[in-house]
């Protein structure tokens, strides 16, 4: 399971791929906004 601070994992994740945080949601509906805000 990746955390929001793991930029390498999240930068390689496509918008429609399952979120690497393990929530089961699509990345764009879960952590995409959180990672963009930290960058």
C-alpha positions in Angstrom: 0.0 0.0 0.0 1.3 3.4 -1.0 1.0 6.5 1.0 0.2 9.9 -0.4 3.8 11.0 0.2 5.2 8.2 -2.1 5.5 10.4 -5.2 7.2 7.8 -7.3 4.3 5.3 -7.0 1.7 8.0 -7.6 3.5 9.6 -10.6 3.5 6.3 -12.5 -0.2 5.7 -11.8 -2.7 6.4 -14.6 -5.9 8.4 -13.8 -8.1 5.4 -14.5 -5.9 2.8 -12.7 -6.8 1.6 -9.3 -5.5 3.9 -6.6 -2.2 2.6 -5.1 -3.4 3.6 -1.6 -5.6 0.4 -1.6 -9.0 2.1 -1.3 -10.3 0.2 -4.4 -11.3 3.5 -6.0 -10.0 4.9 -9.3 -6.9 7.1 -8.7 -8.6 10.2 -10.2 -11.5 9.8 -7.6 -9.2 9.1 -4.6 -5.7 10.5 -4.2 -5.1 12.5 -7.5 -6.1 15.8 -5.9 -4.1 15.1 -2.7 -0.9 14.4 -4.6 -1.4 17.4 -6.9 -1.9 19.7 -3.9 1.4 18.6 -2.4 3.5 19.1 -5.6 
